[in-house]
Amino acid sequence: MTLLSIKNLTKRFGGLLAVDDVSFDVEQGRIVGLIGPNGAGKTTVFNLITGNYIPDEGRIMFDGHSLTGLKTHKIVALGIARTFQTIRLFKNLTVLENVMAGCHCRMNSGILSSMLRIPFQRREERMALARALKELEFVGLKQHMDINAMNLSYGNQRLLEIARALASNPKIIILDEPAGGMNDYETTQLVLLIEKMQKRGLTVLLIEHDMNLVMRICEDIIVLEHGARIAQGTPAEITQDQRVIEAYLGIEEEDEEDEAFEAEGRD
Ligand SMILES: Nc1ncnc2c1ncn2[C@@H]1O[C@H](COP(=O)(O)OP(=O)(O)OP(=O)(O)O)[C@@H](O)[C@H]1O
């Protein structure tokens, strides 16, 4: 079943065509990668899905709903959660409080009931706490729940962002460079976590420059270049695709070679 369907999506910033007539479907329960060179339009696609940007053309359907014109909080309530390329945590809150903030979009209590602390609101708060603890346990951070979020290691801060996204009880989680800045051990833990999310029935859409991670866990990969979709397929198909090799994978190999030369002091 198709969970997320993107049709002819286009976004311009002034004269720049950041997303150019992009279409793709994400099937329910799959792990899908969106890859491409820097500036290819990947994050812009994410921002269009999550309502941070409004498309110039095209439409996005999610679980039977059109997302066109919906505000971000409505999109979250439909079951779309995301993390950001740059970590965005509440600096002065504890680990637990950060995750509880993610539960908030699912709560129905208004300001008045919050102030009066009526039983309904207290029940919602208890449920939010239970949910936050469950997600902290899921990502492996429960033992750190009382410390300030900024005192977590960088890798754990990324996991905390995932826990907060999961706390909104999404159907799909959208991860923007989740392995960015992680060491090898943290990346391996992240791979296991993403697999665990899939086992629990979640659909995962991710942007990632770490090709080992992408090829290891993504079942379907969409490749963007200059805003346009240039390929879609399994990891095996994508690694054989001549256009992808030229546009992206090949360049990366060259970059690595350059780096190796530089490291050895050659030119
Ligand atoms: N708010 C904005 N205003 C103007 N230009 C933007 C804006 N957001 C993105 N762009 C431009 O749109 C293009 C696509 O950017 P985007 O961040 O989507 O690329 P990306 O594929 O995610 O890149 P990276 O891998 O480096 O994160 C880039 O040229 C970028 O400079």
The ligand as a MOL file (V3000), in Angstrom:
LIG
                    3D

  0  0  0     0  0            999 V3000
M  V30 BEGIN CTAB
M  V30 COUNTS 31 33 0 0 0
M  V30 BEGIN ATOM
M  V30 1 N 14.8120 28.8370 2.0430 0
M  V30 2 C 15.5640 28.8680 0.9360 0
M  V30 3 N 15.7390 30.0090 0.2460 0
M  V30 4 C 16.4890 30.0450 -0.8720 0
M  V30 5 N 17.1130 28.9700 -1.3990 0
M  V30 6 C 16.9620 27.7940 -0.7620 0
M  V30 7 C 16.1980 27.6690 0.4390 0
M  V30 8 N 16.2370 26.3810 0.8450 0
M  V30 9 C 17.0010 25.7280 -0.0440 0
M  V30 10 N 17.4430 26.5750 -1.0020 0
M  V30 11 C 18.2690 26.2300 -2.1580 0
M  V30 12 O 17.6380 25.1630 -2.8200 0
M  V30 13 C 18.6010 24.2320 -3.3100 0
M  V30 14 C 18.2930 22.8690 -2.7320 0
M  V30 15 O 18.6300 22.9100 -1.3360 0
M  V30 16 P 18.4000 21.6780 -0.3750 0
M  V30 17 O 18.8050 22.1090 0.9830 0
M  V30 18 O 17.0380 21.1510 -0.5610 0
M  V30 19 O 19.4440 20.6370 -0.9580 0
M  V30 20 P 19.9340 19.2510 -0.3410 0
M  V30 21 O 19.9020 18.2630 -1.4380 0
M  V30 22 O 19.1770 18.9600 0.8840 0
M  V30 23 O 21.4430 19.6080 0.0140 0
M  V30 24 P 22.4220 19.0810 1.1980 0
M  V30 25 O 22.7280 17.6560 0.9020 0
M  V30 26 O 23.6140 19.9660 1.0710 0
M  V30 27 O 21.6730 19.2900 2.4870 0
M  V30 28 C 19.9700 24.7670 -2.9150 0
M  V30 29 O 20.4950 25.4790 -4.0220 0
M  V30 30 C 19.6530 25.7030 -1.7610 0
M  V30 31 O 20.6000 26.7330 -1.6700 0
M  V30 END ATOM
M  V30 BEGIN BOND
M  V30 1 1 1 2
M  V30 2 1 2 3
M  V30 3 2 2 7
M  V30 4 2 3 4
M  V30 5 1 4 5
M  V30 6 2 5 6
M  V30 7 1 6 7
M  V30 8 1 6 10
M  V30 9 1 7 8
M  V30 10 2 8 9
M  V30 11 1 9 10
M  V30 12 1 10 11
M  V30 13 1 11 12
M  V30 14 1 11 30
M  V30 15 1 12 13
M  V30 16 1 13 14
M  V30 17 1 13 28
M  V30 18 1 14 15
M  V30 19 1 15 16
M  V30 20 2 16 17
M  V30 21 1 16 18
M  V30 22 1 16 19
M  V30 23 1 19 20
M  V30 24 2 20 21
M  V30 25 1 20 22
M  V30 26 1 20 23
M  V30 27 1 23 24
M  V30 28 2 24 25
M  V30 29 1 24 26
M  V30 30 1 24 27
M  V30 31 1 28 29
M  V30 32 1 28 30
M  V30 33 1 30 31
M  V30 END BOND
M  V30 END CTAB
M  END
